[in-house]
Amino acid sequence: MFAERLRNAMNSRGLKQVDLVHAAEHRGVKMGKSHISQYVAGKTMPREDVLEFLASELDVDMNWLRGEESTTQLNSDASNSVTDGEHAATPLATGASKPQTDSEIPVGRRRTFGKSHKLDNVLYDVRGPVADEAMRMEANGTHILKLNIGNPAPFGFRTPDEVVYDMAHQLTDTEGYSPSKGLFSARKAIMQYAQLKNIPNVTIDDIYTGNGVSELINLSMSALLDTGDEVLVPSPDYPLWTACVNLAGGTAVHYLCDEQSEWYPDIDDIRSKITSNTKAIVIINPNNPTGALYPKEVLQQIVDIAREHQLIIFSDEIYDRLVMDGLQHISIASMAPDLFCVTFSGLSKSHMIAGYRIGWMILSGNKRIAKDYIEGLNMLANMRMCSNVPAQSVVQTALGGHQSVNDYIVPGGRVHDQRDLVYDMLNQIPGITAVKPKAAFYIFPKIDVKRFNIHSDEQFALDLLHDKHILISHGGAFNWHRPDHFRVVYLPRMGMLRETMGEISDFFSYYWQS
Ligand SMILES: Cc1ncc(COP(=O)(O)O)c(C=O)c1O
């Protein structure tokens, strides 16, 4: 009973175990990570002082939290915030002739506000508890090297001067809303880009700009999904996809990408996961977190499956201009003129302007079958007015002329050489193996979990953070269901990267997870 009430109260207040550990530390209460996880799992009961602390932190009655049946049902029946509200309303609505201050309302009858149950299946751990812990350490003066987010600017990747100049010159012209899908000039440039990528049947009306690809992932899933609809999403994935499918009321069904085959999607696994409820398949190509680039044969097999089962193809191609080793990126939509496809890209990575927030999606192929869905997309695009207009104003500049990103991805270029260094150094660590990334700026190494006794990848990430002040993302954050991977962002310069890889190597020379 105690564990259940504890979990409910934590959920309703949006508190994670790590939050309570920090609060305890702050209030001088002795309660560590292992204690709280035992309480939550129902394995042990806390001491009285810890129980008192938990009750006060969660704003519930201590006896109720302890599990006593006779206690009044209090606001801590956190699974139902309506009940909370009713209880909270009673003292105010009835007898009270004067308004009560928060401290006058009995503990346990105070109204609290929990997050929506729509978020129950939503995970975004790239910025989750481990990153929270890193922020806390930073706030206490510890310098943390952050290899957890693909954010080029802090690592010295500068926006091309021409882009900044052009945005500055257009600022006064971009004060108002634009049409909801975006400025004509921006969409025209994107349309021409789609032509170069052989994406068929694209008019200017089929292009939507967004505040980054992120906004459009959310919008495209919200407009499509009803409860029970299934969408095939890769594992590992860029977790926003899974999060947005689930937030929209659908179910993300994960298909495996196979490390033994360059991290390509496992076609048999995809086939085995299709049901009558499957509406769409998502591919991320080039891939985050693995750095894979899918060849034509693999894309053809995915198109064949989508054709056979009448699926929409959503293709996230935000890294399509960060491809190395002389390889070519192919847009899957170019191979599927008879299917309905939605292709996503943007300038966050290729033009190092992640902070300006500009991305787009392109509808292509057989749009007739998606007429009603497109109405839904238009409705949601209208409701958010438009995307950031100053950022739209540089799309034409960015997509035309000299592409400075090309200098980064060839031998001697930063992204290329940093990729080689990280790949070599990680593979030299006993117990670590990594597939060489072909694109983007991520690598997803495998850990021999037996060698290090790793049973929790999140704990591994926390231990690395505490010992070495290096923040990586654990594999679980990418919907990878074994504790045997982590993702490194290889954006830092060579010197820093060499030092960091050395530290990671040292960490693995002694690490044994307790
Ligand atoms: C695969 C993938 N898609 C989309 C995004 C979001 O990009 P944006 O900055 O355009 O929202 C990211 C960001 O890391 C990503 O890795």
Ligand as a Chemical Component Dictionary entry (heavy atoms), coordinates in Angstrom:
data_LIG
# 
_chem_comp.id                   LIG 
_chem_comp.type                 NON-POLYMER 
_chem_comp.pdbx_formal_charge   0 
_chem_comp.three_letter_code    LIG 
# 
loop_
_chem_comp_atom.comp_id 
_chem_comp_atom.atom_id 
_chem_comp_atom.alt_atom_id 
_chem_comp_atom.type_symbol 
_chem_comp_atom.charge 
_chem_comp_atom.model_Cartn_x 
_chem_comp_atom.model_Cartn_y 
_chem_comp_atom.model_Cartn_z 
_chem_comp_atom.pdbx_ordinal 
LIG C1 C1 C 0 16.515 12.594 -36.201 1  
LIG C2 C2 C 0 16.128 13.953 -35.714 2  
LIG N1 N1 N 0 14.971 14.484 -36.115 3  
LIG C3 C3 C 0 14.579 15.698 -35.705 4  
LIG C4 C4 C 0 15.340 16.438 -34.842 5  
LIG C5 C5 C 0 14.835 17.777 -34.390 6  
LIG O1 O1 O 0 15.397 18.788 -35.134 7  
LIG P1 P1 P 0 14.881 20.289 -35.128 8  
LIG O2 O2 O 0 15.975 21.113 -34.549 9  
LIG O3 O3 O 0 14.658 20.611 -36.578 10 
LIG O4 O4 O 0 13.631 20.349 -34.352 11 
LIG C6 C6 C 0 16.552 15.931 -34.377 12 
LIG C7 C7 C 0 17.379 16.683 -33.418 13 
LIG O5 O5 O 0 18.334 16.227 -32.868 14 
LIG C8 C8 C 0 16.957 14.652 -34.830 15 
LIG O6 O6 O 0 18.106 14.101 -34.427 16 
# 
loop_
_chem_comp_bond.comp_id 
_chem_comp_bond.atom_id_1 
_chem_comp_bond.atom_id_2 
_chem_comp_bond.value_order 
_chem_comp_bond.pdbx_ordinal 
LIG C1 C2 SING 1  
LIG C2 N1 SING 2  
LIG C2 C8 DOUB 3  
LIG N1 C3 DOUB 4  
LIG C3 C4 SING 5  
LIG C4 C5 SING 6  
LIG C4 C6 DOUB 7  
LIG C5 O1 SING 8  
LIG O1 P1 SING 9  
LIG P1 O2 DOUB 10 
LIG P1 O3 SING 11 
LIG P1 O4 SING 12 
LIG C6 C7 SING 13 
LIG C6 C8 SING 14 
LIG C7 O5 DOUB 15 
LIG C8 O6 SING 16 
# 
